[in-house]
């Protein structure tokens, strides 16, 4: 198992837009081969979001990411996403993890 974890801040007033974009993006991720996508919002800070994308292994991650990055609809969704986060935090943080146990 391999996961990519993203954290970012979304202004509270843009949460509905974010969820709408994520639903479309998740559909593409799953169609391209991602095993699962999970979205979480902070308990105390409702502008803090966490996204976990699951893959079989690092090679599978790279294969799926290539397909996602080449998808025209995903490119458009990503541009819309960048507009949502630009007010607070212009960059998302990404970390990669291998499952050990």
SETOR-221648 format. One record per residue: residue in one letter; x negated, z negated, y negated of N, C-alpha, C, O in turn. Coordinates in pm, 1 decimal. Layout:
N
   doti         nX         nZ         nY        caX        caZ        caY         cX         cZ         cY         oX         oZ         oY
      a          X          Z          Y          X          Z          Y          X          Z          Y          X          Z          Y
...
% end
This chain:
101
   doti         nX         nZ         nY        caX        caZ        caY         cX         cZ         cY         oX         oZ         oY
      x      -85.1        0.0      118.1        0.0        0.0        0.0      -88.6        0.0     -123.1     -194.0      -63.6     -126.5
      x      -44.0       71.7     -222.2     -115.4       83.2     -349.3      -11.7       80.7     -460.1       92.5      145.2     -448.9
      x      -39.2        6.1     -567.9       55.1        1.6     -679.2      -14.7       30.3     -811.4     -131.2       -3.7     -831.7
      x       59.6       93.4     -899.6       19.0      111.2    -1039.0      114.6       25.0    -1120.9      236.5       38.1    -1110.3
      x       57.5      -63.1    -1202.6      137.9     -156.9    -1282.1      117.0     -125.5    -1429.5        3.8     -120.2    -1477.5
      x      226.3     -105.0    -1500.0      222.3      -74.5    -1642.6      292.0     -186.6    -1719.0      394.7     -238.1    -1674.7
      x      236.8     -223.6    -1832.2      304.3     -317.6    -1921.8      311.5     -254.3    -2059.7      218.7     -186.3    -2103.3
      x      422.4     -277.6    -2127.3      438.9     -226.0    -2262.2      548.4     -303.5    -2332.7      626.9     -375.0    -2270.4
      x      551.8     -287.7    -2462.5      653.7     -351.9    -2544.9      751.4     -246.5    -2594.7      712.3     -141.7    -2645.9
      x      878.1     -276.9    -2578.3      985.2     -189.3    -2624.8     1069.1     -270.1    -2723.4     1117.0     -377.9    -2688.3
      x     1088.0     -221.0    -2845.7     1173.8     -293.5    -2940.1     1311.1     -319.1    -2877.8     1366.7     -231.1    -2812.1
      x     1365.1     -437.8    -2898.0     1493.2     -476.3    -2837.0     1603.9     -375.2    -2867.2     1687.7     -347.2    -2781.4
      x     1604.2     -321.4    -2987.2     1709.2     -225.8    -3024.3     1693.4      -90.0    -2955.4     1783.0       -5.9    -2963.3
      x     1580.6      -68.4    -2888.3     1557.0       57.8    -2818.0     1562.7       41.1    -2666.2     1529.0      133.9    -2592.7
      x     1604.7      -75.4    -2619.0     1607.9     -103.7    -2475.0     1699.9       -7.9    -2399.4     1665.2       37.7    -2290.5
      x     1817.1       23.0    -2456.2     1910.0      114.4    -2387.8     1850.3      253.3    -2374.2     1865.1      317.5    -2270.2
      x     1782.4      300.2    -2479.0     1715.5      430.4    -2471.7     1607.4      428.4    -2364.3     1593.6      522.8    -2286.5
      x     1530.8      319.0    -2361.3     1424.2      304.5    -2263.4     1479.7      308.9    -2121.1     1425.0      378.5    -2035.4
      x     1587.1      235.9    -2095.5     1646.1      232.8    -1962.2     1695.9      371.7    -1922.7     1679.9      413.2    -1807.9
      x     1755.2      442.2    -2016.0     1801.6      578.3    -1989.2     1684.7      670.4    -1952.2     1693.6      747.8    -1856.9
      x     1575.4      661.1    -2028.5     1456.0      741.4    -1997.8     1398.2      703.8    -1861.9     1360.2      791.0    -1783.8
      x     1391.6      574.3    -1834.0     1335.3      527.9    -1706.9     1417.2      576.5    -1588.3     1359.7      612.5    -1485.6
      x     1547.8      578.6    -1599.1     1631.5      627.8    -1488.8     1597.4      772.4    -1456.2     1588.8      810.1    -1339.3
      x     1578.0      852.7    -1559.5     1542.0      993.6    -1538.4     1401.5     1004.5    -1480.1     1377.7     1084.2    -1389.4
      x     1308.8      924.7    -1532.1     1170.2      928.2    -1484.5     1160.7      879.9    -1339.9     1087.1      937.6    -1259.8
      x     1234.3      775.0    -1306.5     1231.2      722.6    -1169.1     1277.1      829.0    -1070.9     1219.4      843.7     -963.2
      x     1379.8      902.5    -1107.3     1429.0     1010.1    -1020.5     1317.0     1110.6     -992.3     1298.6     1153.3     -878.3
      x     1243.0     1147.7    -1095.6     1132.3     1242.8    -1078.3     1021.7     1181.2     -993.4      970.2     1246.1     -902.3
      x      985.0     1057.2    -1022.2      880.7      989.0     -944.4      915.4      987.9     -795.9      830.5     1018.0     -711.9
      x     1039.3      953.4     -763.3     1080.5      946.8     -623.7     1085.0     1085.8     -560.1     1046.8     1102.3     -444.3
      x     1131.5     1185.4     -635.2     1134.8     1323.0     -583.9      993.8     1375.1     -554.7      973.9     1453.1     -461.5
      x      897.4     1332.1     -634.0      759.4     1378.9     -617.5      683.8     1300.1     -511.5      571.7     1336.5     -476.0
      x      743.9     1191.5     -459.8      681.8     1121.3     -348.8      647.6      974.9     -370.1      600.7      909.4     -277.0
      x      669.3      921.8     -489.1      644.5      779.5     -512.1      733.4      700.2     -416.0      850.2      734.2     -397.0
      x      679.0      595.5     -355.9      751.9      517.2     -256.9      863.2      434.8     -320.5      973.1      426.1     -265.5
      x      835.6      374.2     -435.9      935.5      291.8     -504.7      891.8      269.2     -648.2      773.2      275.0     -680.6
      x      990.1      243.2     -733.9      963.6      208.4     -874.3     1048.0       86.0     -906.8     1167.4       81.9     -877.5
      x      984.3      -13.8     -967.9     1054.3     -135.6    -1008.2     1029.8     -157.4    -1157.3      918.2     -139.5    -1206.0
      x     1134.2     -195.9    -1228.5     1125.3     -222.2    -1372.6     1170.5     -365.6    -1397.4     1275.2     -407.9    -1348.5
      x     1091.0     -439.6    -1473.7     1123.2     -578.3    -1507.5     1114.1     -597.9    -1658.7     1034.6     -532.8    -1726.6
      x     1197.0     -688.9    -1709.8     1190.7     -727.3    -1851.1     1152.7     -874.5    -1857.7     1193.7     -953.8    -1773.0
      x     1074.3     -910.5    -1958.5     1030.4    -1048.0    -1974.0     1146.6    -1144.5    -1989.2     1247.3    -1112.7    -2052.5
      x     1131.8    -1263.2    -1930.3     1236.8    -1365.4    -1941.0     1242.9    -1425.1    -2080.6     1351.2    -1443.4    -2136.3
      x     1127.8    -1455.2    -2136.7     1123.5    -1519.6    -2268.0     1108.1    -1419.0    -2381.1     1152.9    -1443.8    -2493.1
      x     1045.0    -1305.9    -2352.4     1021.7    -1202.8    -2453.3     1089.3    -1074.8    -2406.3     1034.4    -1002.5    -2323.1
      x     1208.4    -1046.2    -2459.3     1283.4     -929.5    -2411.4     1228.0     -796.6    -2460.6     1286.8     -691.7    -2434.3
      x     1115.5     -799.5    -2531.5     1050.0     -673.2    -2569.2      936.2     -639.4    -2472.3      879.1     -530.6    -2479.5
      x      903.7     -731.3    -2382.8      794.4     -710.0    -2287.4      851.2     -656.3    -2155.7      940.4     -716.5    -2095.8
      x      797.9     -542.4    -2112.3      845.6     -476.3    -1991.2      730.0     -455.2    -1894.9      615.0     -439.1    -1935.6
      x      763.0     -455.6    -1766.2      666.2     -434.0    -1659.4      723.2     -328.3    -1565.3      839.6     -334.7    -1525.9
      x      640.3     -232.0    -1530.2      681.5     -126.6    -1436.4      583.0     -125.6    -1321.2      461.7     -125.4    -1341.9
      x      636.0     -125.1    -1199.0      551.8     -119.2    -1079.3      588.3        6.6    -1001.8      703.4       25.7     -962.7
      x      488.9       92.1     -980.3      507.1      214.0     -901.9      431.3      196.5     -770.5      312.6      163.9     -771.1
      x      499.0      217.9     -658.9      439.2      196.7     -526.4      406.0      329.8     -458.9      480.2      427.6     -467.5
      x      291.1      328.6     -391.6      241.8      447.0     -320.5      184.7      404.5     -185.9      156.6      286.6     -164.3
      x      167.7      500.7      -95.5      113.3      470.2       37.3      -31.1      422.4       27.4      -69.0      323.9       90.8
      x     -111.0      492.1      -52.0     -252.1      458.3      -70.1     -302.6      530.5     -195.3     -226.0      599.6     -262.6
      x     -430.0      514.6     -225.8     -486.3      572.8     -347.7     -478.9      725.6     -347.2     -451.5      786.1     -450.8
      x     -503.0      788.4     -232.3     -493.7      935.1     -224.2     -350.7      982.9     -251.3     -328.8     1080.9     -322.4
      x     -255.1      912.1     -193.4     -113.9      945.7     -216.2      -79.0      931.3     -364.9       -8.3     1015.2     -420.8
      x     -128.3      826.0     -427.4     -108.5      804.6     -571.4     -158.2      925.8     -650.3      -87.4      977.1     -737.0
      x     -278.9      971.0     -620.4     -335.9     1085.3     -692.4     -256.4     1213.1     -669.5     -237.7     1291.6     -762.4
      x     -209.6     1234.8     -547.3     -129.1     1353.3     -516.5        2.4     1352.0     -595.7       40.8     1451.9     -656.6
      x       69.1     1238.6     -593.5      197.9     1226.0     -662.9      177.8     1236.1     -813.9      255.4     1302.7     -882.5
      x       75.4     1171.1     -865.4       49.4     1174.1    -1008.8       25.1     1317.3    -1057.8       70.0     1354.4    -1166.2
      x      -44.3     1395.3     -979.7      -68.7     1536.5    -1016.2       64.7     1610.7    -1029.1       86.1     1684.2    -1125.5
      x      153.5     1591.4     -932.2      284.5     1657.4     -936.5      367.2     1610.7    -1056.5      433.5     1690.8    -1122.4
      x      362.4     1481.3    -1083.6      437.2     1425.6    -1196.5      383.4     1479.0    -1328.5      460.7     1518.8    -1415.7
      x      252.0     1480.1    -1343.5      190.4     1526.2    -1468.4      213.2     1674.1    -1494.4      205.6     1718.5    -1609.0
      x      240.9     1751.1    -1389.9      266.4     1894.9    -1404.2      414.5     1928.1    -1422.5      449.4     2044.2    -1443.7
      x      501.1     1828.3    -1414.5      645.1     1851.0    -1423.5      688.9     1859.4    -1570.2      672.0     1762.9    -1644.8
      x      745.0     1973.7    -1612.5      784.9     1991.0    -1753.3      884.9     1885.8    -1802.0      875.6     1840.2    -1916.0
      x      980.0     1847.0    -1717.4     1078.3     1746.5    -1757.9     1010.8     1611.1    -1778.8     1047.0     1536.9    -1870.1
      x      912.5     1579.0    -1694.1      841.3     1451.9    -1707.9      758.3     1450.6    -1835.7      747.7     1347.1    -1901.5
      x      700.3     1563.0    -1871.1      622.9     1572.8    -1995.2      713.3     1541.6    -2114.7      673.8     1467.9    -2205.1
      x      833.5     1597.2    -2114.9      929.0     1571.8    -2223.0      970.5     1424.5    -2226.0      976.8     1363.9    -2333.0
      x      998.6     1367.4    -2109.8     1037.2     1226.1    -2103.7      924.8     1136.2    -2155.0      950.3     1037.4    -2223.9
      x      801.5     1170.5    -2121.3      688.0     1089.8    -2166.0      674.3     1095.0    -2317.8      643.1      993.6    -2380.2
      x      697.0     1210.8    -2377.5      691.8     1223.0    -2523.4      800.4     1136.1    -2588.4      776.2     1072.2    -2690.8
      x      918.0     1134.1    -2529.5     1025.7     1049.5    -2581.4      989.6      901.4    -2565.5     1017.8      820.2    -2653.7
      x      927.9      867.5    -2453.8      885.1      730.0    -2429.0      783.2      685.4    -2533.6      791.2      573.4    -2584.1
      x      688.1      771.8    -2566.2      586.5      737.1    -2666.0      649.1      705.1    -2801.0      598.9      619.5    -2873.8
      x      756.8      772.1    -2834.7      826.4      743.5    -2959.8      888.3      603.5    -2957.8      896.3      537.6    -3061.4
      x      931.4      558.9    -2841.7      991.7      425.6    -2830.7      889.2      314.8    -2850.9      918.9      213.4    -2914.1
      x      770.1      333.2    -2798.2      671.7      225.4    -2805.8      585.4      231.1    -2930.9      512.7      136.0    -2959.5
      x      591.7      339.0    -3005.1      501.0      356.8    -3118.5      521.2      253.5    -3229.2      427.7      224.6    -3303.8
      x      642.1      197.3    -3240.9      669.2       99.5    -3346.6      595.2      -32.4    -3325.9      552.4      -95.1    -3422.8
      x      579.9      -74.7    -3201.4      521.7     -205.4    -3173.0      381.9     -194.9    -3114.2      287.2     -254.4    -3165.5
      x      370.1     -120.3    -3008.6      246.0     -114.5    -2932.3      220.9       30.4    -2893.8      284.7       80.9    -2801.4
      x      130.0       98.6    -2962.0      114.5      241.7    -2940.3       54.8      281.7    -2805.1       43.2      400.8    -2776.2
      x       17.2      185.4    -2723.2      -36.2      223.4    -2592.8       15.4      130.3    -2484.9       37.4       11.5    -2508.2
      x       34.3      186.0    -2367.2       74.3      106.4    -2251.7      -52.3       65.9    -2177.9     -153.4      136.0    -2180.8
      x      -44.3      -47.5    -2112.5     -157.4      -91.6    -2031.5     -128.5      -57.5    -1886.5      -18.1      -80.5    -1837.2
      x     -228.3       -2.6    -1818.7     -212.6       37.7    -1679.9     -320.5      -30.0    -1597.0     -437.6      -30.9    -1634.8
      x     -279.8      -87.6    -1482.1     -374.5     -147.0    -1388.4     -338.4      -99.7    -1249.0     -220.9      -81.8    -1216.9
      x     -439.9      -79.5    -1166.5     -420.4      -31.7    -1030.0     -461.4     -140.1     -931.5     -561.7     -208.7     -951.2
      x     -381.0     -155.3     -822.9     -406.3     -259.6     -725.3     -389.5     -207.3     -583.8     -297.6     -130.1     -556.4
      x     -478.6     -249.2     -492.6     -465.7     -224.0     -351.1     -403.1     -346.6     -286.2     -435.5     -459.4     -323.4
      x     -314.7     -326.1     -190.6     -256.5     -438.2     -117.3     -359.0     -489.3      -15.7     -417.1     -410.4       58.8
      x     -380.7     -617.7      -12.7     -475.6     -678.8       77.9     -404.5     -744.0      196.5     -446.6     -725.8      310.8
      x     -298.8     -818.6      171.4     -223.0     -885.3      278.3      -79.3     -838.1      279.0        0.0     -882.9      361.8
% end
